[in-house]
Amino acid sequence: MLALVHLVTLGWLTMTIMGASLQLVPVIVVSLLRATAFVRWQCPVFLVGVFCLIAGFWFWQAWLLITGGSLVVLAVAHYVFILGVTFAHASTRPLSVRFLAASLVYLRLVVCMGLTLACNLASGFLDVSLEREAFSRRSEGAF
């Protein structure tokens, strides 16, 4: 199930949004993209990361999960950096730039939550009793 969810969300939706926004942001801000030295590597690195992550979930191999997650984080950080620098140097900032900037903040939050769950899977630093308590409430119909 984890492999299929990540295939749809990362492999299809996020890749489509990232590609479309890299094409549309220069039109919206009436400026060129900034910090594009490695922009040709962003999509292949993200794609390889997604495939490694999906294979890691499918076969439950830790080294694939670590490799894929690291590549996805690297590609997303690069994407956020490109758009952040472009927004900072834009001559015009229509209302849509605020929405795009907010989407970058939430993309970073989602990546941070994924990293937190991955670290928890490896080390178990989050308290398991919280998960059990939430599950017992749900089974009792408290939610």
VOBA-1610 file (N, C-alpha, C; in pm, whole numbers, padded with zeros to 5 digits, always signed):
BEGIN
Met+00081-00119+00000Met+00000+00000+00000Met+00087+00127+00000Leu+00193+00126+00080Leu+00283+00242+00084Leu+00346+00268-00052Ala+00383+00162-00123Ala+00444+00179-00256Ala+00345+00243-00352Leu+00221+00199-00350Leu+00121+00255-00442Leu+00086+00400-00410Val+00077+00432-00281Val+00048+00570-00241Val+00161+00662-00286His+00285+00620-00267His+00398+00704-00308His+00412+00710-00459Leu+00372+00604-00527Leu+00374+00607-00673Leu+00281+00715-00727Val+00161+00722-00671Val+00063+00821-00717Val+00101+00962-00672Thr+00132+00978-00543Thr+00157+01113-00492Thr+00290+01171-00538Leu+00398+01094-00527Leu+00528+01144-00568Leu+00553+01125-00717Gly+00524+01007-00765Gly+00557+00974-00902Gly+00471+01042-01006Trp+00348+01073-00971Trp+00259+01133-01071Trp+00222+01276-01034Leu+00159+01296-00921Leu+00108+01429-00886Leu+00220+01529-00862Thr+00315+01496-00776Thr+00422+01591-00744Thr+00510+01619-00865Met+00541+01516-00943Met+00622+01536-01062Met+00552+01627-01162Thr+00422+01609-01180Thr+00345+01693-01272Thr+00341+01838-01224Ile+00316+01858-01096Ile+00308+01993-01041Ile+00444+02062-01048Met+00551+01990-01018Met+00683+02050-01022Met+00720+02091-01165Gly+00694+02005-01260Gly+00725+02037-01399Gly+00643+02154-01452Ala+00514+02153-01421Ala+00427+02261-01468Ala+00464+02394-01404Ser+00496+02392-01276Ser+00528+02518-01209Ser+00662+02575-01256Leu+00757+02487-01291Leu+00884+02537-01344Leu+00864+02605-01480Gln+00760+02566-01552Gln+00731+02631-01679Gln+00644+02755-01661Leu+00556+02754-01563Leu+00461+02865-01549Leu+00511+02980-01462Val+00600+02955-01368Val+00648+03060-01279Val+00713+03175-01356Pro+00797+03150-01456Pro+00852+03265-01530Pro+00744+03350-01597Val+00636+03291-01640Val+00527+03366-01700Val+00454+03448-01595Ile+00434+03389-01477Ile+00360+03457-01371Ile+00437+03577-01317Val+00568+03560-01294Val+00647+03668-01235Val+00714+03757-01340Val+00696+03726-01466Val+00752+03800-01578Val+00903+03816-01560Ser+00967+03703-01536Ser+01111+03701-01513Ser+01161+03560-01544Leu+01289+03547-01562Leu+01348+03415-01583Leu+01364+03342-01450Leu+01370+03210-01458Leu+01402+03132-01338Leu+01544+03165-01294Arg+01564+03172-01164Arg+01696+03199-01108Arg+01754+03069-01053Ala+01883+03069-01030Ala+01954+02956-00967Ala+01930+02825-01041Thr+01946+02830-01172Thr+01913+02713-01254Thr+02036+02636-01301Ala+02146+02645-01227Ala+02269+02577-01269Ala+02249+02426-01284Phe+02170+02367-01197Phe+02150+02222-01200Phe+02005+02183-01228Val+01931+02271-01296Val+01789+02244-01317Val+01766+02123-01407Arg+01859+02092-01494Arg+01844+01975-01581Arg+01855+01844-01503Trp+01914+01848-01385Trp+01929+01729-01303Trp+01816+01710-01203Gln+01733+01811-01186Gln+01628+01805-01083Gln+01528+01693-01112Cys+01477+01686-01232Cys+01377+01584-01267Cys+01434+01442-01267Pro+01550+01416-01330Pro+01605+01279-01323Pro+01638+01234-01180Val+01692+01324-01099Val+01723+01288-00960Val+01595+01255-00884Phe+01491+01336-00906Phe+01363+01311-00840Phe+01304+01178-00887Leu+01310+01152-01017Leu+01253+01029-01073Leu+01324+00905-01020Val+01456+00907-01017Val+01532+00794-00962Val+01500+00776-00814Gly+01490+00887-00742Gly+01455+00880-00601Gly+01318+00819-00577Val+01221+00858-00659Val+01086+00802-00645Val+01087+00652-00674Phe+01157+00611-00781Phe+01162+00469-00813Phe+01231+00388-00702Cys+01339+00441-00648Cys+01406+00372-00536Cys+01317+00366-00413Leu+01247+00474-00386Leu+01157+00477-00270Leu+01044+00376-00286Ile+00984+00372-00404Ile+00875+00277-00429Ile+00925+00133-00420Ala+01043+00107-00479Ala+01100-00028-00469Ala+01132-00063-00324Gly+01179+00036-00248Gly+01207+00011-00106Gly+01082-00024-00028Phe+00972+00045-00057Phe+00846+00011+00009Phe+00793-00124-00039Trp+00806-00152-00166Trp+00751-00275-00224Trp+00824-00398-00171Phe+00959-00391-00170Phe+01039-00504-00125Phe+01084-00491+00020Trp+01051-00380+00084Trp+01084-00349+00223Trp+01234-00363+00247Gln+01310-00290+00164Gln+01455-00286+00173Gln+01497-00148+00225Ala+01566-00146+00338Ala+01603-00020+00402Ala+01698+00063+00315Trp+01792+00001+00248Trp+01889+00077+00168Trp+01821+00146+00051Leu+01717+00084-00007Leu+01641+00150-00114Leu+01559+00266-00059Leu+01503+00249+00059Leu+01426+00358+00121Leu+01517+00477+00152Ile+01635+00450+00203Ile+01728+00558+00238Ile+01777+00628+00112Thr+01815+00551+00012Thr+01862+00610-00114Thr+01753+00692-00181Gly+01635+00632-00194Gly+01524+00702-00259Gly+01480+00825-00183Gly+01470+00813-00052Gly+01431+00928+00028Gly+01531+01041+00021Ser+01659+01005+00022Ser+01763+01108+00013Ser+01758+01181-00121Leu+01739+01106-00229Leu+01732+01169-00361Leu+01607+01256-00375Val+01495+01210-00321Val+01372+01291-00326Val+01390+01419-00246Val+01448+01410-00128Val+01472+01529-00046Val+01566+01625-00118Leu+01670+01574-00180Leu+01763+01658-00254Leu+01694+01730-00371Ala+01613+01657-00446Ala+01543+01718-00560Ala+01439+01820-00515Val+01367+01791-00409Val+01267+01885-00359Val+01334+02010-00302Ala+01444+01993-00232Ala+01517+02109-00179Ala+01568+02197-00294His+01614+02136-00400His+01661+02211-00516His+01545+02286-00582Tyr+01432+02221-00594Tyr+01312+02282-00653Tyr+01266+02402-00569Val+01261+02384-00438Val+01219+02493-00349Val+01319+02608-00357Phe+01447+02577-00366Phe+01550+02682-00376Phe+01534+02761-00506Ile+01513+02692-00617Ile+01496+02760-00747Ile+01377+02856-00742Leu+01263+02807-00696Leu+01144+02893-00694Leu+01157+03002-00587Gly+01217+02972-00474Gly+01235+03074-00371Gly+01321+03190-00418Val+01432+03159-00484Val+01520+03264-00536Val+01449+03340-00648Thr+01375+03270-00731Thr+01301+03337-00839Thr+01197+03433-00783Phe+01125+03390-00679Phe+01024+03478-00617Phe+01091+03598-00550Ala+01206+03576-00489Ala+01274+03685-00419Ala+01324+03792-00516His+01360+03755-00636His+01413+03850-00734His+01310+03893-00838Ala+01185+03855-00820Ala+01083+03889-00919Ala+01050+04037-00915Ser+01029+04093-01033Ser+00995+04235-01040Ser+00846+04258-01013Thr+00764+04160-01047Thr+00620+04169-01017Thr+00583+04051-00929Arg+00492+04075-00835Arg+00445+03969-00747Arg+00293+03970-00740Pro+00227+03908-00837Pro+00082+03900-00830Pro+00038+03809-00715Leu-00091+03806-00691Leu-00145+03727-00580Leu-00110+03579-00593Ser-00101+03529-00713Ser-00069+03386-00732Ser+00069+03350-00678Val+00161+03447-00670Val+00293+03418-00615Val+00283+03384-00467Arg+00192+03449-00397Arg+00172+03417-00255Arg+00122+03274-00237Phe+00032+03233-00325Phe-00018+03095-00317Phe+00091+02995-00351Leu+00172+03028-00450Leu+00283+02939-00486Leu+00386+02933-00373Ala+00414+03045-00310Ala+00507+03046-00196Ala+00451+02963-00080Ala+00321+02973-00056Ala+00260+02892+00049Ala+00269+02743+00015Ser+00253+02710-00112Ser+00264+02569-00151Ser+00406+02517-00130Leu+00506+02603-00147Leu+00644+02562-00120Leu+00665+02535+00029Val+00604+02617+00113Val+00614+02596+00257Val+00553+02461+00295Tyr+00436+02432+00241Tyr+00370+02306+00274Tyr+00443+02187+00214Leu+00503+02203+00098Leu+00584+02095+00041Leu+00702+02063+00133Arg+00768+02167+00184Arg+00877+02144+00278Arg+00828+02078+00406Leu+00710+02117+00455Leu+00655+02054+00576Leu+00625+01906+00553Val+00570+01873+00438Val+00540+01732+00408Val+00668+01651+00401Val+00771+01706+00339Val+00899+01636+00332Val+00957+01618+00473Cys+00947+01720+00556Cys+00997+01709+00694Cys+00919+01605+00774Met+00788+01598+00753Met+00709+01495+00823Met+00746+01355+00774Gly+00770+01341+00645Gly+00815+01212+00593Gly+00948+01170+00651Leu+01040+01267+00663Leu+01170+01237+00725Leu+01154+01200+00872Thr+01063+01268+00940Thr+01037+01236+01081Thr+00985+01093+01095Leu+00892+01054+01008Leu+00840+00917+01015Leu+00947+00815+00978Ala+01034+00850+00883Ala+01143+00758+00847Ala+01240+00741+00963Cys+01273+00852+01029Cys+01362+00843+01146Cys+01296+00766+01259Asn+01167+00782+01275Asn+01094+00707+01378Asn+01094+00558+01345Leu+01081+00525+01216Leu+01084+00385+01176Leu+01220+00323+01209Ala+01326+00400+01191Ala+01461+00349+01216Ala+01494+00344+01365Ser+01452+00447+01442Ser+01495+00455+01581Ser+01383+00439+01682Gly+01259+00464+01644Gly+01147+00449+01737Gly+01143+00555+01845Phe+01182+00678+01812Phe+01186+00783+01914Phe+01048+00836+01950Leu+00949+00821+01862Leu+00813+00861+01898Leu+00751+00753+01986Asp+00675+00795+02082Asp+00620+00703+02181Asp+00513+00615+02117Val+00529+00484+02129Val+00435+00389+02073Val+00303+00392+02149Ser+00305+00429+02276Ser+00182+00431+02354Ser+00083+00533+02298Leu+00131+00640+02235Leu+00041+00736+02173Leu-00034+00673+02057Glu+00034+00590+01979Glu-00032+00521+01868Glu-00134+00422+01921Arg-00099+00349+02024Arg-00192+00251+02082Arg-00315+00320+02141Glu-00294+00434+02207Glu-00405+00508+02267Glu-00500+00559+02159Ala-00445+00612+02051Ala-00529+00660+01941Ala-00605+00546+01876Phe-00540+00430+01861Phe-00605+00315+01801Phe-00717+00263+01890Ser-00695+00260+02022Ser-00798+00210+02113Ser-00917+00304+02117Arg-00894+00434+02108Arg-01006+00529+02104Arg-01086+00513+01976Arg-01016+00492+01865Arg-01084+00475+01738Arg-01169+00349+01739Ser-01117+00241+01798Ser-01192+00115+01801Ser-01311+00124+01896Glu-01304+00212+01998Glu-01415+00230+02091Glu-01520+00325+02037Gly-01489+00392+01927Gly-01585+00485+01869Gly-01576+00624+01929Ala-01464+00660+01991Ala-01450+00791+02054Ala-01431+00901+01951Phe-01385+00865+01830Phe-01364+00967+01728Phe-01490+00987+01656
//
